[in-house]
Amino acid sequence: MATERRILLADAALDVLADEGMRGLTHRAVDRAADLPPGTTSAYFRTRRSLLDALVRRLVDVDQAEFRELGATLPVPQDAAELTAALVAFTELRLTGPGRRRTLARYACAVESVRDPALREVLAPRGNAARDAVRDFLANRGVPDPEERTVTLLACVDGLVFDRLVTGGEVPRAHVRGLVEAALRGPDGA
């Protein structure tokens, strides 16, 4: 029961952060979002810091579960068009529905982590099946240093997500296709 309540509160904290930003993340706001009596959140997370830690850990857990699912359901792409389609689908997950809320919360936490090394450590990118599929795709094409190019490609896709989250709209398929082609060519255009 206590674990379930902590998860409920962490999920509510994610929603508060997505809706109100870092300044709006308070114990009272989480109590309201979780539809629980005042004081419940502070009974489980005594400090704002412990609440933020729980929120970030929950965010990472949910993201990793999503990546595992994507990795299990999506085979290694066979060509650039398949990789582009998979990355576009991923951007849509990040920009709509529950994925949008987590993306807003993730970016707020990322900015906060600039001044907080412990938070940054929890948020640090981790290996996952979806990332492995991109790396394997690039490696199978003979791309030099597929790990580094995977990191660069996914960082660029994340940048497109951030831009569209702020400015609105979908990530254009042509933009993603250009990033995939650049990853396949490399920095020297080869």
C-alpha positions in Angstrom: 0.0 0.0 0.0 2.8 2.5 0.9 4.6 1.8 -2.4 1.3 2.3 -4.4 0.7 5.5 -2.5 4.2 6.8 -3.3 3.7 6.0 -7.0 0.4 7.8 -7.0 2.0 10.8 -5.4 5.0 10.7 -7.8 2.6 10.6 -10.8 0.5 13.5 -9.3 3.8 15.4 -8.9 4.6 14.8 -12.5 1.2 16.2 -13.5 1.7 19.3 -11.2 5.2 19.9 -12.7 3.8 19.6 -16.2 0.9 21.9 -15.5 2.5 24.5 -13.2 6.3 24.2 -13.6 8.9 23.9 -11.0 7.6 26.8 -8.9 4.2 25.2 -8.7 5.5 21.9 -7.4 4.4 21.9 -3.7 3.2 19.3 -1.3 -0.2 20.9 -1.3 -0.5 21.0 -5.0 0.4 17.3 -5.2 -2.2 16.6 -2.5 -4.8 18.3 -4.6 -3.7 16.7 -7.9 -3.8 13.2 -6.2 -7.2 14.1 -4.6 -5.8 13.2 -1.2 -6.2 15.0 2.1 -3.8 17.9 2.9 -0.6 16.7 4.4 -0.6 13.3 2.7 2.3 14.2 0.4 4.4 15.6 3.2 3.8 12.4 5.2 5.4 10.4 2.5 8.0 12.9 1.3 9.0 15.2 4.1 10.9 17.7 2.0 10.4 19.2 -1.4 13.7 17.6 -2.3 12.5 14.1 -1.5 9.4 14.8 -3.5 11.5 15.9 -6.5 13.7 12.9 -6.2 10.6 10.6 -6.2 9.2 12.4 -9.2 12.4 12.1 -11.2 12.8 8.4 -10.3 9.3 7.8 -11.4 9.8 9.7 -14.6 12.9 7.6 -15.4 11.1 4.4 -14.5 8.1 5.2 -16.8 10.4 6.3 -19.6 12.5 3.1 -19.3 9.4 1.0 -19.4 8.2 2.8 -22.5 11.6 2.3 -24.1 11.6 -1.5 -23.2 8.2 -1.8 -24.8 9.3 0.1 -27.9 12.4 -2.0 -28.2 10.4 -5.2 -27.8 7.7 -4.3 -30.4 9.9 -2.5 -32.9 12.5 -4.7 -34.7 15.8 -3.2 -35.8 14.9 -1.0 -38.7 15.9 -2.4 -42.1 16.4 0.9 -43.9 16.4 4.7 -43.4 12.7 5.0 -44.1 11.8 2.5 -41.3 14.2 4.3 -38.8 12.6 7.6 -39.8 9.1 6.3 -39.3 10.0 4.9 -35.9 11.6 8.2 -34.8 8.6 10.1 -36.0 6.3 7.8 -34.0 8.5 8.4 -31.0 8.2 12.2 -31.4 4.5 11.8 -31.6 4.5 9.9 -28.3 6.5 12.8 -26.7 4.3 15.5 -28.0 0.8 14.1 -27.4 -1.2 12.5 -24.6 0.6 11.3 -21.5 3.9 11.5 -23.2 3.5 15.3 -23.6 3.1 15.7 -19.9 6.1 13.6 -19.1 8.1 15.6 -21.7 7.2 18.9 -20.1 8.2 17.5 -16.7 11.4 16.0 -18.1 12.5 19.3 -19.5 11.7 21.1 -16.2 13.8 18.5 -14.4 16.6 18.8 -16.9 16.9 22.5 -16.4 16.8 22.0 -12.6 19.5 19.4 -12.9 22.0 22.0 -14.2 22.4 23.1 -10.6 21.9 19.7 -9.0 24.4 17.0 -9.8 22.5 14.3 -7.9 19.4 15.0 -9.9 21.4 15.0 -13.1 22.8 11.6 -12.2 19.3 10.2 -12.0 18.2 11.8 -15.3 21.3 10.7 -17.2 20.5 8.8 -20.3 20.5 5.0 -19.9 20.9 2.2 -22.3 17.6 0.8 -23.5 16.3 -1.5 -26.2 15.0 1.4 -28.4 18.4 3.1 -28.3 20.1 -0.2 -29.0 17.9 -0.7 -32.1 19.1 2.7 -33.5 22.7 1.9 -32.7 22.4 -1.6 -34.2 20.9 0.0 -37.3 23.8 2.4 -37.7 26.4 -0.3 -36.9 24.8 -2.7 -39.5 25.3 0.1 -42.1 29.0 0.3 -41.3 28.8 3.7 -39.8 31.9 4.5 -37.8 31.3 5.0 -34.1 27.7 4.0 -34.1 27.3 4.7 -30.4 28.3 8.3 -30.7 26.2 8.9 -33.8 23.2 7.3 -32.0 23.7 9.7 -29.1 23.9 12.6 -31.5 20.9 11.5 -33.6 18.7 11.0 -30.6 19.8 14.3 -29.1 18.9 16.1 -32.3 15.5 14.4 -32.4 15.0 15.4 -28.8 15.8 19.0 -29.8 13.1 18.8 -32.5 10.7 17.6 -29.8 11.6 20.5 -27.6 11.2 23.0 -30.4 7.7 21.6 -31.3 6.7 21.4 -27.6 7.4 25.1 -27.3 6.2 26.3 -30.7 3.5 23.8 -31.4 2.9 21.4 -34.3 4.3 18.1 -35.3 7.9 17.2 -36.0 8.2 17.2 -39.8 9.1 13.8 -41.2 11.5 15.5 -43.6 13.5 16.9 -40.6 13.8 13.5 -39.0 14.7 11.9 -42.3 17.5 14.6 -42.7 18.8 13.7 -39.3 18.9 10.0 -40.1 20.6 10.7 -43.4 23.2 12.8 -41.6 23.8 10.1 -39.1 24.4 7.7 -41.9 26.8 10.1 -43.7 28.6 11.4 -40.7 30.2 14.8 -40.0 32.5 14.7 -43.1 29.6 13.9 -45.5 31.0 10.5 -46.4 
